[in-house]
Amino acid sequence: MAPKYGFCFGFLMCLSSCLLVSSLVRPSMAAARKLSALVEEQPFPMKYHNGALLKGNVTVNLVWYGSFSAAQRSIIVDFLESLNSRAPPAPSVGSWWKTTEKYHGGSSAVVVGKQVLNERYSLGKLLKTNHLKALASKPNLVGAVTVVLTAKDVAVDGFCMSRCGTHGWTRSGKTRSAYVWVGNSETQCPGQCAWPFHQPIYGPQTPPLVAPNGDVGVDGMVINLATLLANTVTNPFNGGYFQGPPTAPLEAVSACTGVFGSGAYPGYPGRVLEDKSSGASYNAHGVNGREYLLPAMWDPQTSACATLV
């Protein structure tokens, strides 16, 4: 099974075209408020195609392909462990993830499973989609969602040109297993895949937001992982929630690309919170005192993109 279109071409194209528009038309503050109102107030449908969703306990395995420091791995793991934690104060990663409960079938409780370190680049540093599927399809990983994370010096087919990551599924016998891939764009294309923590490649070069965990590449990975994981549990096998053709769908979070806070409009991520000590921008608290910037998610009850702040 070929991987589905996930948080890939749509993000890059939307970001590029949106920023191009904003560079051609510089609205006044009043016009910007009107524009943001238009973005916020127009609900849109997303059809449920009556297929399986991932509900109940959802085990997420991690394959670290290439060199990641312990600090970088902890940023990702803490994010995953924050998804079902009630400990952090509001607004929290858990309250963001709780929107997935509004999709058919109830809650999806993420459990961090096995972690595989592939620091020797067993398949080289130039990967194709079939390599990603092979990494996610090891016998000891079948039956869970496997997330393949590629390091900043790993080139993946289509990375930076048409996608920042993707999700899809594989089959082993009668078992279907979903997988996600996300790449670290720090040295390859941070303006495309780590925005708004890096200046965009198009549009006005306004100062980027400060990454909440001090790592532009990995904080950008969190945004893409959050997007793809939400898309995966709500549309794991091409029969869940999506809008448009199944080969290029808009899904739970990819339908809300570029929106991180209220008042967002093309090229502007919206109003978010600022850490007074570090100056970092965030909108969600996580475990172990973490702060994250998470994208808006489509809310089935309002048929609109919901933000935390």
ZADO-1210 file (C-alpha; in nm, 4 decimals, padded with zeros to 6 digits):
<atoms>
<atom x="00.0000" y="00.0000" z="00.0000" code="MET" pos="1"/>
<atom x="00.1472" y="00.3331" z="-00.1024" code="ALA" pos="2"/>
<atom x="00.1580" y="00.5970" z="00.1704" code="PRO" pos="3"/>
<atom x="-00.1277" y="00.8383" z="00.1825" code="LYS" pos="4"/>
<atom x="-00.0893" y="01.2038" z="00.1284" code="TYR" pos="5"/>
<atom x="-00.0451" y="01.3441" z="00.4758" code="GLY" pos="6"/>
<atom x="00.0951" y="01.6740" z="00.5999" code="PHE" pos="7"/>
<atom x="00.3045" y="01.7168" z="00.2917" code="CYS" pos="8"/>
<atom x="00.2482" y="01.9032" z="-00.0316" code="PHE" pos="9"/>
<atom x="-00.0532" y="02.0885" z="00.1075" code="GLY" pos="10"/>
<atom x="00.1498" y="02.2560" z="00.3829" code="PHE" pos="11"/>
<atom x="00.4284" y="02.3657" z="00.1531" code="LEU" pos="12"/>
<atom x="00.1986" y="02.4905" z="-00.1202" code="MET" pos="13"/>
<atom x="-00.0408" y="02.6616" z="00.1180" code="CYS" pos="14"/>
<atom x="00.2430" y="02.8263" z="00.3062" code="LEU" pos="15"/>
<atom x="00.4133" y="02.9342" z="-00.0148" code="SER" pos="16"/>
<atom x="00.1003" y="03.0699" z="-00.1793" code="SER" pos="17"/>
<atom x="-00.0315" y="03.2289" z="00.1385" code="CYS" pos="18"/>
<atom x="00.2949" y="03.4070" z="00.2082" code="LEU" pos="19"/>
<atom x="00.3187" y="03.5150" z="-00.1532" code="LEU" pos="20"/>
<atom x="-00.0253" y="03.6714" z="-00.1243" code="VAL" pos="21"/>
<atom x="00.0702" y="03.8446" z="00.1983" code="SER" pos="22"/>
<atom x="00.3838" y="03.9820" z="00.0351" code="SER" pos="23"/>
<atom x="00.1848" y="04.1255" z="-00.2535" code="LEU" pos="24"/>
<atom x="-00.0871" y="04.2759" z="-00.0348" code="VAL" pos="25"/>
<atom x="00.0121" y="04.4322" z="00.2940" code="ARG" pos="26"/>
<atom x="-00.3196" y="04.4828" z="00.4758" code="PRO" pos="27"/>
<atom x="-00.3807" y="04.7481" z="00.7352" code="SER" pos="28"/>
<atom x="-00.4545" y="04.6298" z="01.0892" code="MET" pos="29"/>
<atom x="-00.8260" y="04.6782" z="01.0290" code="ALA" pos="30"/>
<atom x="-00.8060" y="04.4837" z="00.7053" code="ALA" pos="31"/>
<atom x="-00.6023" y="04.2132" z="00.8787" code="ALA" pos="32"/>
<atom x="-00.8715" y="04.1799" z="01.1448" code="ARG" pos="33"/>
<atom x="-01.1343" y="04.1450" z="00.8757" code="LYS" pos="34"/>
<atom x="-00.9210" y="03.8848" z="00.6999" code="LEU" pos="35"/>
<atom x="-00.8709" y="03.6880" z="01.0211" code="SER" pos="36"/>
<atom x="-01.2438" y="03.7042" z="01.0883" code="ALA" pos="37"/>
<atom x="-01.3105" y="03.5541" z="00.7484" code="LEU" pos="38"/>
<atom x="-01.0653" y="03.2733" z="00.8194" code="VAL" pos="39"/>
<atom x="-01.2125" y="03.1992" z="01.1626" code="GLU" pos="40"/>
<atom x="-01.5821" y="03.2292" z="01.0907" code="GLU" pos="41"/>
<atom x="-01.6262" y="03.0095" z="00.7864" code="GLN" pos="42"/>
<atom x="-01.7002" y="02.6480" z="00.8845" code="PRO" pos="43"/>
<atom x="-01.6375" y="02.3743" z="00.6329" code="PHE" pos="44"/>
<atom x="-01.7457" y="02.0107" z="00.6197" code="PRO" pos="45"/>
<atom x="-01.5228" y="01.7069" z="00.6523" code="MET" pos="46"/>
<atom x="-01.6826" y="01.3769" z="00.5620" code="LYS" pos="47"/>
<atom x="-01.6522" y="01.0566" z="00.7609" code="TYR" pos="48"/>
<atom x="-01.6126" y="00.7723" z="00.5110" code="HIS" pos="49"/>
<atom x="-01.7258" y="00.4999" z="00.7556" code="ASN" pos="50"/>
<atom x="-01.3865" y="00.3324" z="00.7791" code="GLY" pos="51"/>
<atom x="-01.1796" y="00.2292" z="01.0798" code="ALA" pos="52"/>
<atom x="-01.0309" y="00.4880" z="01.3151" code="LEU" pos="53"/>
<atom x="-00.7655" y="00.4279" z="01.5812" code="LEU" pos="54"/>
<atom x="-00.9444" y="00.4422" z="01.9139" code="LYS" pos="55"/>
<atom x="-00.8758" y="00.3138" z="02.2641" code="GLY" pos="56"/>
<atom x="-00.5102" y="00.2573" z="02.3522" code="ASN" pos="57"/>
<atom x="-00.2878" y="00.3494" z="02.0564" code="VAL" pos="58"/>
<atom x="00.0697" y="00.2273" z="02.0917" code="THR" pos="59"/>
<atom x="00.3234" y="00.4505" z="01.9170" code="VAL" pos="60"/>
<atom x="00.6665" y="00.3051" z="01.8413" code="ASN" pos="61"/>
<atom x="00.9583" y="00.5324" z="01.7525" code="LEU" pos="62"/>
<atom x="01.2351" y="00.4615" z="01.5033" code="VAL" pos="63"/>
<atom x="01.5162" y="00.7164" z="01.5374" code="TRP" pos="64"/>
<atom x="01.6994" y="00.7053" z="01.2057" code="TYR" pos="65"/>
<atom x="02.0323" y="00.8819" z="01.2210" code="GLY" pos="66"/>
<atom x="02.1871" y="01.0955" z="01.4904" code="SER" pos="67"/>
<atom x="01.9587" y="01.2464" z="01.7547" code="PHE" pos="68"/>
<atom x="02.0848" y="01.3718" z="02.0874" code="SER" pos="69"/>
<atom x="01.9234" y="01.2558" z="02.4100" code="ALA" pos="70"/>
<atom x="01.7863" y="01.6087" z="02.4549" code="ALA" pos="71"/>
<atom x="01.6234" y="01.5984" z="02.1113" code="GLN" pos="72"/>
<atom x="01.4668" y="01.2587" z="02.1762" code="ARG" pos="73"/>
<atom x="01.3279" y="01.3786" z="02.5088" code="SER" pos="74"/>
<atom x="01.1477" y="01.6707" z="02.3403" code="ILE" pos="75"/>
<atom x="00.9596" y="01.4277" z="02.1152" code="ILE" pos="76"/>
<atom x="00.8917" y="01.1660" z="02.3842" code="VAL" pos="77"/>
<atom x="00.7692" y="01.4284" z="02.6300" code="ASP" pos="78"/>
<atom x="00.5312" y="01.5566" z="02.3639" code="PHE" pos="79"/>
<atom x="00.3852" y="01.2100" z="02.3095" code="LEU" pos="80"/>
<atom x="00.3534" y="01.1494" z="02.6825" code="GLU" pos="81"/>
<atom x="00.1776" y="01.4853" z="02.7173" code="SER" pos="82"/>
<atom x="-00.1050" y="01.3830" z="02.4839" code="LEU" pos="83"/>
<atom x="-00.2977" y="01.1975" z="02.7545" code="ASN" pos="84"/>
<atom x="-00.1606" y="01.3699" z="03.0630" code="SER" pos="85"/>
<atom x="-00.3885" y="01.5795" z="03.2830" code="ARG" pos="86"/>
<atom x="-00.1019" y="01.7158" z="03.4909" code="ALA" pos="87"/>
<atom x="00.0092" y="02.0198" z="03.2850" code="PRO" pos="88"/>
<atom x="-00.1834" y="02.3458" z="03.3316" code="PRO" pos="89"/>
<atom x="-00.4156" y="02.4805" z="03.0642" code="ALA" pos="90"/>
<atom x="-00.3816" y="02.5270" z="02.7789" code="PRO" pos="91"/>
<atom x="-00.2239" y="02.1843" z="02.7519" code="SER" pos="92"/>
<atom x="-00.1153" y="01.9303" z="02.4943" code="VAL" pos="93"/>
<atom x="-00.3776" y="01.6991" z="02.6421" code="GLY" pos="94"/>
<atom x="-00.6585" y="01.9486" z="02.5836" code="SER" pos="95"/>
<atom x="-00.5415" y="01.9842" z="02.2211" code="TRP" pos="96"/>
<atom x="-00.5469" y="01.6060" z="02.1720" code="TRP" pos="97"/>
<atom x="-00.8878" y="01.5802" z="02.3386" code="LYS" pos="98"/>
<atom x="-01.0429" y="01.7192" z="02.0182" code="THR" pos="99"/>
<atom x="-00.9810" y="01.3761" z="01.8607" code="THR" pos="100"/>
<atom x="-01.2450" y="01.2379" z="02.0999" code="GLU" pos="101"/>
<atom x="-01.5078" y="01.4308" z="01.9074" code="LYS" pos="102"/>
<atom x="-01.4429" y="01.2142" z="01.6034" code="TYR" pos="103"/>
<atom x="-01.6476" y="00.8945" z="01.5752" code="HIS" pos="104"/>
<atom x="-01.5658" y="00.6260" z="01.8321" code="GLY" pos="105"/>
<atom x="-01.4372" y="00.8074" z="02.1397" code="GLY" pos="106"/>
<atom x="-01.0888" y="00.8679" z="02.2735" code="SER" pos="107"/>
<atom x="-00.7462" y="00.7694" z="02.1420" code="SER" pos="108"/>
<atom x="-00.5010" y="00.7168" z="02.4286" code="ALA" pos="109"/>
<atom x="-00.1427" y="00.7307" z="02.3026" code="VAL" pos="110"/>
<atom x="00.1028" y="00.4968" z="02.4727" code="VAL" pos="111"/>
<atom x="00.4740" y="00.5242" z="02.3903" code="VAL" pos="112"/>
<atom x="00.5913" y="00.1782" z="02.2904" code="GLY" pos="113"/>
<atom x="00.9266" y="00.0562" z="02.1618" code="LYS" pos="114"/>
<atom x="01.2092" y="00.2874" z="02.0631" code="GLN" pos="115"/>
<atom x="01.4620" y="00.1768" z="01.8041" code="VAL" pos="116"/>
<atom x="01.7896" y="00.3650" z="01.7563" code="LEU" pos="117"/>
<atom x="01.9325" y="00.3343" z="01.4056" code="ASN" pos="118"/>
<atom x="02.2350" y="00.5569" z="01.4482" code="GLU" pos="119"/>
<atom x="02.4429" y="00.3812" z="01.1820" code="ARG" pos="120"/>
<atom x="02.2145" y="00.4785" z="00.8939" code="TYR" pos="121"/>
<atom x="02.1552" y="00.1146" z="00.7963" code="SER" pos="122"/>
<atom x="01.9840" y="00.2137" z="00.4700" code="LEU" pos="123"/>
<atom x="02.2107" y="00.5066" z="00.3921" code="GLY" pos="124"/>
<atom x="02.1418" y="00.8779" z="00.4005" code="LYS" pos="125"/>
<atom x="01.9208" y="00.8969" z="00.0923" code="LEU" pos="126"/>
<atom x="01.5874" y="00.7285" z="00.1567" code="LEU" pos="127"/>
<atom x="01.2882" y="00.6565" z="-00.0614" code="LYS" pos="128"/>
<atom x="00.9335" y="00.5826" z="00.0479" code="THR" pos="129"/>
<atom x="00.9886" y="00.2070" z="00.0354" code="ASN" pos="130"/>
<atom x="01.2776" y="00.2520" z="00.2802" code="HIS" pos="131"/>
<atom x="01.0470" y="00.4342" z="00.5227" code="LEU" pos="132"/>
<atom x="00.7934" y="00.1537" z="00.4950" code="LYS" pos="133"/>
<atom x="01.0636" y="-00.1050" z="00.5538" code="ALA" pos="134"/>
<atom x="01.1805" y="00.0748" z="00.8684" code="LEU" pos="135"/>
<atom x="00.8224" y="00.0893" z="00.9956" code="ALA" pos="136"/>
<atom x="00.7425" y="-00.2736" z="00.9094" code="SER" pos="137"/>
<atom x="00.9911" y="-00.4654" z="01.1212" code="LYS" pos="138"/>
<atom x="00.8210" y="-00.7725" z="01.2755" code="PRO" pos="139"/>
<atom x="00.8597" y="-00.6401" z="01.6308" code="ASN" pos="140"/>
<atom x="00.6802" y="-00.3161" z="01.5366" code="LEU" pos="141"/>
<atom x="00.3722" y="-00.4582" z="01.3607" code="VAL" pos="142"/>
<atom x="00.0316" y="-00.3840" z="01.5118" code="GLY" pos="143"/>
<atom x="00.1121" y="-00.0356" z="01.6372" code="ALA" pos="144"/>
<atom x="00.1627" y="00.3090" z="01.4865" code="VAL" pos="145"/>
<atom x="00.5317" y="00.3343" z="01.4032" code="THR" pos="146"/>
<atom x="00.6815" y="00.6811" z="01.3745" code="VAL" pos="147"/>
<atom x="01.0005" y="00.7045" z="01.1694" code="VAL" pos="148"/>
<atom x="01.2026" y="01.0152" z="01.2551" code="LEU" pos="149"/>
<atom x="01.4912" y="01.1025" z="01.0233" code="THR" pos="150"/>
<atom x="01.7868" y="01.3139" z="01.1334" code="ALA" pos="151"/>
<atom x="01.8871" y="01.6469" z="00.9828" code="LYS" pos="152"/>
<atom x="02.1522" y="01.4904" z="00.7561" code="ASP" pos="153"/>
<atom x="01.9133" y="01.2369" z="00.6015" code="VAL" pos="154"/>
<atom x="01.7584" y="01.3199" z="00.2651" code="ALA" pos="155"/>
<atom x="01.4224" y="01.1613" z="00.1916" code="VAL" pos="156"/>
<atom x="01.2563" y="01.1453" z="-00.1476" code="ASP" pos="157"/>
<atom x="01.0318" y="01.4528" z="-00.1785" code="GLY" pos="158"/>
<atom x="01.1464" y="01.6069" z="00.1500" code="PHE" pos="159"/>
<atom x="01.1451" y="01.9883" z="00.1295" code="CYS" pos="160"/>
<atom x="01.0167" y="01.9775" z="-00.2279" code="MET" pos="161"/>
<atom x="00.6722" y="01.8264" z="-00.1801" code="SER" pos="162"/>
<atom x="00.6472" y="01.7119" z="00.1811" code="ARG" pos="163"/>
<atom x="00.7655" y="01.7623" z="00.5382" code="CYS" pos="164"/>
<atom x="00.6402" y="01.4194" z="00.6428" code="GLY" pos="165"/>
<atom x="00.3655" y="01.1752" z="00.5599" code="THR" pos="166"/>
<atom x="00.1525" y="00.8942" z="00.6955" code="HIS" pos="167"/>
<atom x="00.0261" y="00.5716" z="00.5468" code="GLY" pos="168"/>
<atom x="-00.0088" y="00.2046" z="00.6263" code="TRP" pos="169"/>
<atom x="00.1425" y="-00.1339" z="00.5583" code="THR" pos="170"/>
<atom x="00.0043" y="-00.4879" z="00.5743" code="ARG" pos="171"/>
<atom x="00.1595" y="-00.7962" z="00.7326" code="SER" pos="172"/>
<atom x="-00.0660" y="-01.0922" z="00.6712" code="GLY" pos="173"/>
<atom x="-00.4094" y="-00.9815" z="00.7874" code="LYS" pos="174"/>
<atom x="-00.2712" y="-00.7049" z="01.0091" code="THR" pos="175"/>
<atom x="-00.2718" y="-00.3450" z="00.8915" code="ARG" pos="176"/>
<atom x="-00.0340" y="-00.1104" z="01.0657" code="SER" pos="177"/>
<atom x="-00.0256" y="00.2667" z="01.0330" code="ALA" pos="178"/>
<atom x="00.2999" y="00.4564" z="01.0130" code="TYR" pos="179"/>
<atom x="00.4196" y="00.8156" z="01.0188" code="VAL" pos="180"/>
<atom x="00.7391" y="00.9711" z="00.8895" code="TRP" pos="181"/>
<atom x="00.8726" y="01.3134" z="00.9908" code="VAL" pos="182"/>
<atom x="01.2093" y="01.4619" z="00.8960" code="GLY" pos="183"/>
<atom x="01.4299" y="01.7137" z="01.0747" code="ASN" pos="184"/>
<atom x="01.4465" y="02.0128" z="00.8402" code="SER" pos="185"/>
<atom x="01.7001" y="02.2176" z="01.0404" code="GLU" pos="186"/>
<atom x="01.9731" y="02.2197" z="00.7750" code="THR" pos="187"/>
<atom x="01.7680" y="02.1385" z="00.4648" code="GLN" pos="188"/>
<atom x="01.4536" y="02.3538" z="00.4600" code="CYS" pos="189"/>
<atom x="01.3573" y="02.5125" z="00.7944" code="PRO" pos="190"/>
<atom x="01.1727" y="02.7903" z="00.6126" code="GLY" pos="191"/>
<atom x="00.9389" y="02.5308" z="00.4673" code="GLN" pos="192"/>
<atom x="00.9091" y="02.2619" z="00.7347" code="CYS" pos="193"/>
<atom x="00.9898" y="02.4464" z="01.0589" code="ALA" pos="194"/>
<atom x="00.7861" y="02.7627" z="01.0031" code="TRP" pos="195"/>
<atom x="00.7034" y="02.9739" z="01.2044" code="PRO" pos="196"/>
<atom x="01.0343" y="02.9101" z="01.3872" code="PHE" pos="197"/>
<atom x="01.2308" y="03.0112" z="01.0791" code="HIS" pos="198"/>
<atom x="01.1821" y="03.2810" z="00.8203" code="GLN" pos="199"/>
<atom x="00.9736" y="03.1533" z="00.5290" code="PRO" pos="200"/>
<atom x="01.1174" y="03.1114" z="00.1829" code="ILE" pos="201"/>
<atom x="00.8430" y="03.3342" z="00.0396" code="TYR" pos="202"/>
<atom x="00.6772" y="03.6514" z="00.1552" code="GLY" pos="203"/>
<atom x="00.7879" y="03.9200" z="00.3986" code="PRO" pos="204"/>
<atom x="01.0884" y="03.8181" z="00.6063" code="GLN" pos="205"/>
<atom x="00.9469" y="03.9043" z="00.9454" code="THR" pos="206"/>
<atom x="01.1303" y="03.7758" z="01.2533" code="PRO" pos="207"/>
<atom x="01.0519" y="03.4098" z="01.3233" code="PRO" pos="208"/>
<atom x="00.9029" y="03.2938" z="01.6512" code="LEU" pos="209"/>
<atom x="01.1424" y="03.1606" z="01.9139" code="VAL" pos="210"/>
<atom x="01.1249" y="02.7805" z="01.9371" code="ALA" pos="211"/>
<atom x="00.9916" y="02.6788" z="02.2822" code="PRO" pos="212"/>
<atom x="01.2460" y="02.3992" z="02.3353" code="ASN" pos="213"/>
<atom x="01.5395" y="02.5828" z="02.1826" code="GLY" pos="214"/>
<atom x="01.5685" y="02.3561" z="01.8797" code="ASP" pos="215"/>
<atom x="01.4216" y="02.4895" z="01.5546" code="VAL" pos="216"/>
<atom x="01.4482" y="02.1558" z="01.3775" code="GLY" pos="217"/>
<atom x="01.2951" y="01.9411" z="01.6505" code="VAL" pos="218"/>
<atom x="01.0313" y="02.1968" z="01.7524" code="ASP" pos="219"/>
<atom x="00.9346" y="02.1996" z="01.3853" code="GLY" pos="220"/>
<atom x="00.9214" y="01.8198" z="01.3931" code="MET" pos="221"/>
<atom x="00.6760" y="01.8393" z="01.6833" code="VAL" pos="222"/>
<atom x="00.4404" y="02.0526" z="01.4728" code="ILE" pos="223"/>
<atom x="00.4578" y="01.8037" z="01.1862" code="ASN" pos="224"/>
<atom x="00.4341" y="01.5007" z="01.4148" code="LEU" pos="225"/>
<atom x="00.1297" y="01.6470" z="01.5911" code="ALA" pos="226"/>
<atom x="-00.0314" y="01.7072" z="01.2538" code="THR" pos="227"/>
<atom x="00.0372" y="01.3609" z="01.1177" code="LEU" pos="228"/>
<atom x="-00.0487" y="01.1745" z="01.4357" code="LEU" pos="229"/>
<atom x="-00.3894" y="01.3424" z="01.4567" code="ALA" pos="230"/>
<atom x="-00.4415" y="01.2733" z="01.0863" code="ASN" pos="231"/>
<atom x="-00.3441" y="00.9096" z="01.1435" code="THR" pos="232"/>
<atom x="-00.5846" y="00.8297" z="01.4270" code="VAL" pos="233"/>
<atom x="-00.8736" y="00.9974" z="01.2434" code="THR" pos="234"/>
<atom x="-00.7905" y="00.8569" z="00.8989" code="ASN" pos="235"/>
<atom x="-00.5505" y="00.5633" z="00.9334" code="PRO" pos="236"/>
<atom x="-00.6485" y="00.3532" z="00.6318" code="PHE" pos="237"/>
<atom x="-00.8062" y="00.5977" z="00.3855" code="ASN" pos="238"/>
<atom x="-01.1589" y="00.5432" z="00.5144" code="GLY" pos="239"/>
<atom x="-01.1804" y="00.7902" z="00.8026" code="GLY" pos="240"/>
<atom x="-01.2298" y="01.1658" z="00.8114" code="TYR" pos="241"/>
<atom x="-01.1042" y="01.3688" z="00.5198" code="PHE" pos="242"/>
<atom x="-01.2088" y="01.6211" z="00.2610" code="GLN" pos="243"/>
<atom x="-01.1245" y="01.5927" z="-00.1072" code="GLY" pos="244"/>
<atom x="-00.9799" y="01.2967" z="-00.2998" code="PRO" pos="245"/>
<atom x="-00.8300" y="01.0097" z="-00.0943" code="PRO" pos="246"/>
<atom x="-00.5009" y="01.0455" z="-00.2823" code="THR" pos="247"/>
<atom x="-00.4643" y="01.4065" z="-00.1677" code="ALA" pos="248"/>
<atom x="-00.6943" y="01.4585" z="00.1312" code="PRO" pos="249"/>
<atom x="-00.7299" y="01.7439" z="00.3742" code="LEU" pos="250"/>
<atom x="-00.7395" y="01.5780" z="00.7140" code="GLU" pos="251"/>
<atom x="-00.7941" y="01.6680" z="01.0800" code="ALA" pos="252"/>
<atom x="-00.5006" y="01.9068" z="01.1106" code="VAL" pos="253"/>
<atom x="-00.3739" y="01.9484" z="00.7550" code="SER" pos="254"/>
<atom x="-00.7093" y="02.1158" z="00.6856" code="ALA" pos="255"/>
<atom x="-00.5999" y="02.3905" z="00.9258" code="CYS" pos="256"/>
<atom x="-00.2491" y="02.4517" z="00.7921" code="THR" pos="257"/>
<atom x="-00.0721" y="02.7630" z="00.9169" code="GLY" pos="258"/>
<atom x="-00.3149" y="02.8313" z="01.2058" code="VAL" pos="259"/>
<atom x="-00.1683" y="02.8231" z="01.5573" code="PHE" pos="260"/>
<atom x="-00.3720" y="03.0831" z="01.7420" code="GLY" pos="261"/>
<atom x="-00.6775" y="03.3032" z="01.7199" code="SER" pos="262"/>
<atom x="-00.6702" y="03.5752" z="01.4579" code="GLY" pos="263"/>
<atom x="-00.4469" y="03.3772" z="01.2232" code="ALA" pos="264"/>
<atom x="-00.4434" y="03.4683" z="00.8571" code="TYR" pos="265"/>
<atom x="-00.2176" y="03.3671" z="00.5657" code="PRO" pos="266"/>
<atom x="00.1432" y="03.4288" z="00.6658" code="GLY" pos="267"/>
<atom x="00.0570" y="03.5073" z="01.0291" code="TYR" pos="268"/>
<atom x="00.0305" y="03.2127" z="01.2746" code="PRO" pos="269"/>
<atom x="-00.2104" y="03.3884" z="01.5079" code="GLY" pos="270"/>
<atom x="-00.1919" y="03.5090" z="01.8659" code="ARG" pos="271"/>
<atom x="00.0097" y="03.2698" z="02.0820" code="VAL" pos="272"/>
<atom x="00.1597" y="03.2769" z="02.4297" code="LEU" pos="273"/>
<atom x="00.5104" y="03.3967" z="02.5113" code="GLU" pos="274"/>
<atom x="00.7387" y="03.2598" z="02.7788" code="ASP" pos="275"/>
<atom x="00.8532" y="03.5658" z="02.9725" code="LYS" pos="276"/>
<atom x="01.1890" y="03.4175" z="03.0666" code="SER" pos="277"/>
<atom x="01.2939" y="03.2803" z="02.7268" code="SER" pos="278"/>
<atom x="01.0840" y="03.4839" z="02.4840" code="GLY" pos="279"/>
<atom x="00.9724" y="03.1566" z="02.3231" code="ALA" pos="280"/>
<atom x="00.6309" y="03.1250" z="02.1600" code="SER" pos="281"/>
<atom x="00.3976" y="02.8406" z="02.2538" code="TYR" pos="282"/>
<atom x="00.0324" y="02.7546" z="02.2984" code="ASN" pos="283"/>
<atom x="00.0404" y="02.4320" z="02.5000" code="ALA" pos="284"/>
<atom x="00.1955" y="02.3097" z="02.8240" code="HIS" pos="285"/>
<atom x="00.3355" y="01.9568" z="02.8378" code="GLY" pos="286"/>
<atom x="00.4826" y="01.7209" z="03.0941" code="VAL" pos="287"/>
<atom x="00.8132" y="01.7965" z="03.2662" code="ASN" pos="288"/>
<atom x="00.7552" y="02.1696" z="03.2276" code="GLY" pos="289"/>
<atom x="00.7641" y="02.1545" z="02.8484" code="ARG" pos="290"/>
<atom x="00.6046" y="02.4106" z="02.6194" code="GLU" pos="291"/>
<atom x="00.4971" y="02.3355" z="02.2630" code="TYR" pos="292"/>
<atom x="00.3455" y="02.5160" z="01.9665" code="LEU" pos="293"/>
<atom x="00.0669" y="02.3031" z="01.8204" code="LEU" pos="294"/>
<atom x="-00.1410" y="02.3592" z="01.5071" code="PRO" pos="295"/>
<atom x="-00.5171" y="02.4059" z="01.5022" code="ALA" pos="296"/>
<atom x="-00.7333" y="02.0962" z="01.4626" code="MET" pos="297"/>
<atom x="-01.0665" y="02.0649" z="01.2829" code="TRP" pos="298"/>
<atom x="-01.3498" y="02.0284" z="01.5366" code="ASP" pos="299"/>
<atom x="-01.6342" y="01.8023" z="01.4185" code="PRO" pos="300"/>
<atom x="-01.8812" y="01.9767" z="01.6489" code="GLN" pos="301"/>
<atom x="-01.8229" y="02.3224" z="01.5028" code="THR" pos="302"/>
<atom x="-01.6942" y="02.2218" z="01.1562" code="SER" pos="303"/>
<atom x="-01.4131" y="02.4731" z="01.2037" code="ALA" pos="304"/>
<atom x="-01.0470" y="02.4827" z="01.2988" code="CYS" pos="305"/>
<atom x="-01.0093" y="02.5002" z="01.6783" code="ALA" pos="306"/>
<atom x="-00.7121" y="02.6689" z="01.8468" code="THR" pos="307"/>
<atom x="-00.5974" y="02.6480" z="02.2073" code="LEU" pos="308"/>
<atom x="-00.5493" y="03.0246" z="02.2463" code="VAL" pos="309"/>
</atoms>
